[in-house]
Amino acid sequence: MAVNMIPPLSSASAAMEAQGARKGAKPGENRPVAQSAEKVEISDTSKTLQVVKEAIDRLPDVRIQRVMEIKERIKKNDYPLENRLARALDLMAEAKVVG
């Protein structure tokens, strides 16, 4: 099975020049190629996703081990919910996690 190799850029450039692919260029003349004015537009969805990602990145890390310990204590009725619930809600409101 034969595999066709893509010629190196210098060979491709030389081939294009030999074929007169550059307008107005004489063989052997090295003229700069004009820069195109390309423009990239980001969709509204992408912008929204970026805002959401930034908001998530600002959230504090969750301490999974601590959460698991508290869940286990709650199951065993060994965690004082009443005392901590109001404080937890206040903290969440301050952090604007809840309305």
N, C-alpha and C positions, 0 to 999 in steps of 0.2 A: 504494500500500500504506500503510495507516494504522498508526501505531505508538502504542500506548497508553502514556502516560507515567505513572510511579508518582508519586503526589502527595508533596510534601515532608512531612517528619515533622510539622511544625506543623499542616498541613492534615489529616493522618491523625489526629492527636491531637484536633483539633477535631471531626472527624467522629465519633470514638469517644465523645467527651463528649456530643455532641448526641444520639447514639443510646442514651445511658445505659449505656455499656459498663463504666464504673467503678461498682462496687457502692456504693450508698449515697451517691454523689457527686451533688450538685445541679449543674445546668448552670451553667457559669462558675466552679464551685468547683475549686480546684487542690489536690488531696490527693496526698501522696506515695504511691508504689506500694510495697507491702511487699517487702522483700528476700527472695529465696529462698535457702535453705540448700543450695546445690548442692555436690556433692562429686565430685572427680575421683579415680579409682583408676587406678594404673599397673600393667599386667600384669607377671607375673614375667619374661616374655620381654623386655619393655621395660627392666626393671631390669637384667637380665643384659646386654643390649646397652649400656646406659649404663656398666656396670662395665668391659666390654671396651673401649669407646671411651676411657674414662679411662686404662686401662692402655696402650693404643696411643699416646695423647697423651703419656704419660710416656717413651716410647721415644725414644732419640736419633735425630736425622735421619740418613739414610744419605747419604753423599757419593758419589753415582752416578759422578762422573768418576773418583774414586779407585778405586772398585770395578772399573770398566771397565779402568783401567790395570793393576791387579793381575791380572785375568782374562787380559789379553793377555800379561803376563809369564809367567803360569803355562803358557799354551799354548806359549810359546817356551822352556820350561824355564829361565827366567831369574829365578825367584822362589824363594828359599830356604824351602820349606814346613816342613821338619823343625824348623828353628830357631824358627819363629813359631807352629806349630800348638799346642804346649803352652801358650804364653802366651795365645793367642786363646781356647782352651778355658777357661783360668783366668778370663779377663776375662768370658766369657759366663756362667760359673758364678757369679761375684761379682754380676753384674747380674741373676741369676736368669732368664736367657734359656733356659738348659737346666737340667734336673734336677740 
